[in-house]
Amino acid sequence: MIDIQDRICDAVKGLVMEAAEAAKFVKDGDNVGTSGFTPCGYPKAVPLALADRGLAGEQLKINVWTGASVGPEMDSAMTNAGIVNRRLPYQTNKDMRNAINAGKVKYADIHLSHMAQMVRYGFMANRKGVDVAIVEACKIIDLGEGKVGIVPTTSMGNSSSYVQGADKVIVEVNVTQPVALEGMHDSYVPLDPPCRQPIPITAPEDRIGTPYIPCEIAKIVAVVPSDITDKVRPLGEIDDEAKAMGSNLVNFLKNEVKEGRLPKNLLPLQSGVGSVANAVINGLVNSDFEDLTVYTEVIQDGMFDLIDVGKLRVASGTSLSPSPECLKKFYENVEKYKKYIILRPQEISNSPEVARRIGVIAMNTAIEVDIYGNVNSTHTTGTKLMNGVGGSGDFARNGFLTVFFTNSLAKKGAISSVVPFCSHIDHATLDVDVIVSERGVADLRGLSPKEKAPIIIDQIANPKYQPWLYDYFKRACEACGNSQTPHILSEAFDCYERLAKTGTMEIKD
Amino acid sequence: MIDIQDRICDAVKGLVMEAAEAAKFVKDGDNVGTSGFTPCGYPKAVPLALADRGLAGEQLKINVWTGASVGPEMDSAMTNAGIVNRRLPYQTNKDMRNAINAGKVKYADIHLSHMAQMVRYGFMANRKGVDVAIVEACKIIDLGEGKVGIVPTTSMGNSSSYVQGADKVIVEVNVTQPVALEGMHDSYVPLDPPCRQPIPITAPEDRIGTPYIPCEIAKIVAVVPSDITDKVRPLGEIDDEAKAMGSNLVNFLKNEVKEGRLPKNLLPLQSGVGSVANAVINGLVNSDFEDLTVYTEVIQDGMFDLIDVGKLRVASGTSLSPSPECLKKFYENVEKYKKYIILRPQEISNSPEVARRIGVIAMNTAIEVDIYGNVNSTHTTGTKLMNGVGGSGDFARNGFLTVFFTNSLAKKGAISSVVPFCSHIDHATLDVDVIVSERGVADLRGLSPKEKAPIIIDQIANPKYQPWLYDYFKRACEACGNSQTPHILSEAFDCYERLAKTGTMEIKD
C-alpha cells in the first residue's frame, strides 16, 4: 500500500484502506459529492473502484455531483461502467457528453455558484443531500475535539459544503500532490437563509475561512492512499485569431482607462477556461497594465505568466488548472506561487455578491451570439450539450463589465458564430456588455436591440456571412414595423436546417 | 401658486418657481433622471412643462431615465410631444410602448437593480451621467452645512443615485402627498468598485441609510410646487384562474414547509406587479401562514391586506403602488402602515446580494414559457416589447426559490402560454425552479430538460394544446436521438406563423 503515514494525523490512521474497500460505503441510489473542478483535485482511486463494481455486473446507479469537470478516472470510467444516473453541475468529458446526449445520463445545467446551496436547500431531484462525500487531500491534520482538517489539493469546488453535509466522508490522500499546498485554500460555508450573513470579502486577497476543510472524525469512513495524477490538459497553441481577440480586448480596456471608466490597474479579472481565455490573459501579459488582480474560477497558465512578469498582485479562484508544463512549474515552485494564490469554494469564487461588489471584469466564451446580443454558451445547434453553463452566468450577470468572446467562424467556416436567433439562450442580451471576435469589438452598452444588430454584424460576424445577416435584419425591421426586436420567426432558424442539409450555413445559389 | 412654504426649509425658499420656469434648466440632449417607480412618486408638473416646450415646436430631445414605469404626465405627455430620445429602464405606458415598437423611442432593457450603477459607471449610450435630476418630494428639510434632505413620496426608485450624480436638481414638492410619509424611506447609495462594501442588510426590516435623500443646496436649481396626484391604477378583479394560481402556490408552499425545506413563516416574499401577483398574495391572506415578511419591489393591495389581518411583520420595497381605493386607505392611515413599510432605492430592494442572502421567494409573471422551462417576460411574438424585464431577473436568478406564473392560455385561447421554443428568452431554464398556472404546479428543481417537458406540458399547458406539445416533444426526441434539449428547429416557431395567418395557434384540419 502507498505510504501516507506522514501525511495523516493519528486520529485517522485506523481508517486507512484500499480504494476497493472504501468504495463499498457507496450504495445503489446514493448521492455522491466529490471534490474536483476542471480535471484538478478530483478523487481518482475510489471512482475507479466504483466503476469496477459496475463492470462486475453489480446493480449500482449513483448521482455524481462534483465541482465542475473532472478527469477520465471519474467521467469516462464511471460513465462507461454505466453507474451514473445523474451528473451535476458541469462536465467536459467526451464519454460523459455522449452519454448525456444519448439520454443515458441525466444532466441538469446549473450556475456553478448555485450548486452547493441547492444541495443544502434539499432541491436536488431526489430531494436528498449528500450521502457520501469523496474528496482528495494532500494531508489530514488533527484539530482536536473530535475533528480533523482535510487539506485539499488543486481545487476547492464544492468540497467544503459536501463534507459538511455528508453522512459519510471518504478522503483520498494523494501522494502526487505536494504537502506544500497547505495554506493556499480558504474554506468557508455560508449559513443558509434566514441566517446568512454578508460574505466578508471586499478585495480579491481577503481570506475569510480556514486553510482546511473541518470534518468530524466520526463521519470519516475511509482514508484511501492514491498516487494517480491530475489529468490536466495541454492548452492549444495561441493562434492568430486568439491573439487578435486578446489584442482587441487590451485596446478596449486601455480606452476604458483613458476615458476614466476603469482604474489604471483595471478591476479584478475573471476569465473562462480554455485556449481563447488563456490567449486573452496572455494579451495582458504583453500589455502595460500592472498591479492586476484576478477573481475567477480557474487559474490557468496565463495567470502564472502574469505572476512571473510581476504584473499580478493576487489570483483568487477555486481551481488550479494549468497545462502539464505549467503544473510542473507550479509543483517545483509551490512556495513562490502560493503567496499569490487563494483557492476558495466555488460558492465564494463565483459569488454574485462578491463579483458585483468588487466589480469583476467578466470574460467568457460563447458558442454563438445572435444579432441582438443574446448568447449561447452550452448547446450546439440548440440540441446537443457541449459542456454546461459553468460560471459564465454567475459572472456575466454580476460583473462590472461583461465580455463574451467568439471567433467569427466555426467548423472551418461552415458555421457563422453570429446568427439571427441563437439556437439556445443562456445569457439574455441585457447581461452582455461587449462582444469580442478576432475581427473587432462590439460595445453594446446602453443600446437598443436595433442599434446593437448592425454593430454586431459589422464588428463580430465574418464578411462571408455579413450580407445574409444584414439582409435578414433589414427585412425583419420592415416586416415588424421597426418593433423593439425585429425578427422573421419563420426563417430565424433556417441556417441550422441549411447546415444539416448542405454541411454549411452558407447560402449557395 | 400652490403654497408649499410649510413643507420646505428656509434655505431653498428662494428657489421656488413655476414648472415652466424650472423646465428651462433642461437642455436639448440632456440625460434626465427622475423619481418614480410604477405610477407612484414620479414628477408631474415639470415633465408636463417639458412636453409643452416640445409641442411649441422647440428642438428638444432628451433621454428619460426613471425608476420604472411612471404615469401619463411623463410617458404619454412627453412621448406625444416627441421629446423622448431614449427611455430607460422600464415602462408600461401605451403611448410609450407604441413609440418604442415603431422605432420612435430607443429602449434598452435592463435589470432594475443595474440601472443606477450603470449610470454611475458611465455605461449609458452617450457615456454621460445625469444632467438634471427631477424628483418628487413631500418636504425638504435642512441638514446644515449647505445640505438639505429631500423627503421622497410614494417611491424611491433611483432617486438617491440620480440626485447624487446630477449636475442640477429640480424638486417637485407635491402637496397631495402627506408629510407623514417622512420616516418611511431608507436612502442609501453604495460606493462603486473597487471601494464597495457589503450591503449591511440581513433581514427585511434592517434600515441602513437615511430617511431623506441628502443633496447639496448648491445643486438645487428649482423647487416646484405641484398638486397633481399619482395616477395609480385599479387592480383587476381576482378571477377564478388567478384564485386557482394563488391556491396552487399556497399548497405548494405548505408542502415545502411540511418537508422541512422552508421555515413555518416562509422566507421573505417578492412578488411582481399586477393582478395575478396581487391574487397570489391574496392567496396568502386567506392561508394559515403567519409572521410573514416581504422583500420586494412594489407594495400592492394584497400586502396591505396582510398587514390588516396581522400576518405581515414588514414590507420592504421601492414603491407603494396600491389601487386608488387602497391608496386612499393608506393616506388615511399613514402612521399605522408606516410602521410596517420601508421604501429603499431599487438598487437595494432588488439587490442580488440581499435577495440571495435573505433568501427571497421570487414570484413573477411570464408572458410565455417553453416546454423546457425557459421564460419570456418581455416580448409578444418575440418582436414587440410589452413592458420590460423589470426586476424579474434580479429576483429569479438570486431567490431561494424562483416561481413564475402564467395562465395556460392567452387571448381567449388563441395563444398557448406553453410553446416549443420561447419567441424571446429573458430567463434561461436554469433560473426557473417552479412554474404555476391555474391548472397546476410544475416543480422543475434538479431535473433535466427531457424530464421537465412532460411535467410542464402536463401541469401548465392547456388541454387544448397538450396533444400538439406532446407530439412535438416526442418527435423532437426521436429526431435528436434523445439529446440534452430535443428540438426540431425548423418547426419550433411554427405556432407564431399559424397565429399570424389564422388568428390562433390551434392546428385546424
Chai-1 contact restraints between the chains, C-beta under 6 A:
chainA,res_idxA,chainB,res_idxB,connection_type,confidence,min_distance_angstrom,max_distance_angstrom,comment,restraint_id
A,I100,B,Q484,contact,1.0,0.0,6.0,A-B,restraint_1
A,N101,B,S483,contact,1.0,0.0,6.0,A-B,restraint_2
A,N101,B,Q484,contact,1.0,0.0,6.0,A-B,restraint_3
A,A102,B,N482,contact,1.0,0.0,6.0,A-B,restraint_4
A,G103,B,N482,contact,1.0,0.0,6.0,A-B,restraint_5
A,K106,B,S448,contact,1.0,0.0,6.0,A-B,restraint_6
A,Y107,B,S448,contact,1.0,0.0,6.0,A-B,restraint_7
A,A108,B,G446,contact,1.0,0.0,6.0,A-B,restraint_8
A,A108,B,L447,contact,1.0,0.0,6.0,A-B,restraint_9
A,A108,B,S448,contact,1.0,0.0,6.0,A-B,restraint_10
A,D109,B,L430,contact,1.0,0.0,6.0,A-B,restraint_11
A,I110,B,L430,contact,1.0,0.0,6.0,A-B,restraint_12
A,G122,B,R261,contact,1.0,0.0,6.0,A-B,restraint_13
A,F123,B,R445,contact,1.0,0.0,6.0,A-B,restraint_14
A,F123,B,G446,contact,1.0,0.0,6.0,A-B,restraint_15
A,M124,B,G446,contact,1.0,0.0,6.0,A-B,restraint_16
A,A125,B,G446,contact,1.0,0.0,6.0,A-B,restraint_17
A,A125,B,L447,contact,1.0,0.0,6.0,A-B,restraint_18
A,P193,B,L267,contact,1.0,0.0,6.0,A-B,restraint_19
A,P193,B,I358,contact,1.0,0.0,6.0,A-B,restraint_20
A,P193,B,G359,contact,1.0,0.0,6.0,A-B,restraint_21
A,P193,B,F400,contact,1.0,0.0,6.0,A-B,restraint_22
A,R196,B,R357,contact,1.0,0.0,6.0,A-B,restraint_23
A,P198,B,P198,contact,1.0,0.0,6.0,A-B,restraint_24
A,R261,B,G122,contact,1.0,0.0,6.0,A-B,restraint_25
A,L267,B,P193,contact,1.0,0.0,6.0,A-B,restraint_26
A,P352,B,P352,contact,1.0,0.0,6.0,A-B,restraint_27
A,E353,B,E353,contact,1.0,0.0,6.0,A-B,restraint_28
A,R357,B,R196,contact,1.0,0.0,6.0,A-B,restraint_29
A,I358,B,P193,contact,1.0,0.0,6.0,A-B,restraint_30
A,G359,B,P193,contact,1.0,0.0,6.0,A-B,restraint_31
A,G382,B,H487,contact,1.0,0.0,6.0,A-B,restraint_32
A,G382,B,L489,contact,1.0,0.0,6.0,A-B,restraint_33
A,T383,B,C480,contact,1.0,0.0,6.0,A-B,restraint_34
A,T383,B,S483,contact,1.0,0.0,6.0,A-B,restraint_35
A,T383,B,T485,contact,1.0,0.0,6.0,A-B,restraint_36
A,T383,B,H487,contact,1.0,0.0,6.0,A-B,restraint_37
A,K384,B,S483,contact,1.0,0.0,6.0,A-B,restraint_38
A,L385,B,Q484,contact,1.0,0.0,6.0,A-B,restraint_39
A,F400,B,P193,contact,1.0,0.0,6.0,A-B,restraint_40
A,I425,B,I425,contact,1.0,0.0,6.0,A-B,restraint_41
A,D426,B,A428,contact,1.0,0.0,6.0,A-B,restraint_42
A,A428,B,D426,contact,1.0,0.0,6.0,A-B,restraint_43
A,L430,B,D109,contact,1.0,0.0,6.0,A-B,restraint_44
A,L430,B,I110,contact,1.0,0.0,6.0,A-B,restraint_45
A,R445,B,F123,contact,1.0,0.0,6.0,A-B,restraint_46
A,G446,B,A108,contact,1.0,0.0,6.0,A-B,restraint_47
A,G446,B,F123,contact,1.0,0.0,6.0,A-B,restraint_48
A,G446,B,M124,contact,1.0,0.0,6.0,A-B,restraint_49
A,G446,B,A125,contact,1.0,0.0,6.0,A-B,restraint_50
A,L447,B,A108,contact,1.0,0.0,6.0,A-B,restraint_51
A,L447,B,A125,contact,1.0,0.0,6.0,A-B,restraint_52
A,S448,B,K106,contact,1.0,0.0,6.0,A-B,restraint_53
A,S448,B,Y107,contact,1.0,0.0,6.0,A-B,restraint_54
A,S448,B,A108,contact,1.0,0.0,6.0,A-B,restraint_55
A,C480,B,T383,contact,1.0,0.0,6.0,A-B,restraint_56
A,N482,B,A102,contact,1.0,0.0,6.0,A-B,restraint_57
A,N482,B,G103,contact,1.0,0.0,6.0,A-B,restraint_58
A,S483,B,N101,contact,1.0,0.0,6.0,A-B,restraint_59
A,S483,B,T383,contact,1.0,0.0,6.0,A-B,restraint_60
A,S483,B,K384,contact,1.0,0.0,6.0,A-B,restraint_61
A,Q484,B,I100,contact,1.0,0.0,6.0,A-B,restraint_62
A,Q484,B,N101,contact,1.0,0.0,6.0,A-B,restraint_63
A,Q484,B,L385,contact,1.0,0.0,6.0,A-B,restraint_64
A,T485,B,H379,contact,1.0,0.0,6.0,A-B,restraint_65
A,T485,B,T383,contact,1.0,0.0,6.0,A-B,restraint_66
A,H487,B,G382,contact,1.0,0.0,6.0,A-B,restraint_67
A,H487,B,T383,contact,1.0,0.0,6.0,A-B,restraint_68
A,L489,B,G382,contact,1.0,0.0,6.0,A-B,restraint_69
A,L489,B,F493,contact,1.0,0.0,6.0,A-B,restraint_70
A,L489,B,Y496,contact,1.0,0.0,6.0,A-B,restraint_71
A,S490,B,E497,contact,1.0,0.0,6.0,A-B,restraint_72
A,F493,B,L489,contact,1.0,0.0,6.0,A-B,restraint_73
A,Y496,B,L489,contact,1.0,0.0,6.0,A-B,restraint_74
A,E497,B,S490,contact,1.0,0.0,6.0,A-B,restraint_75
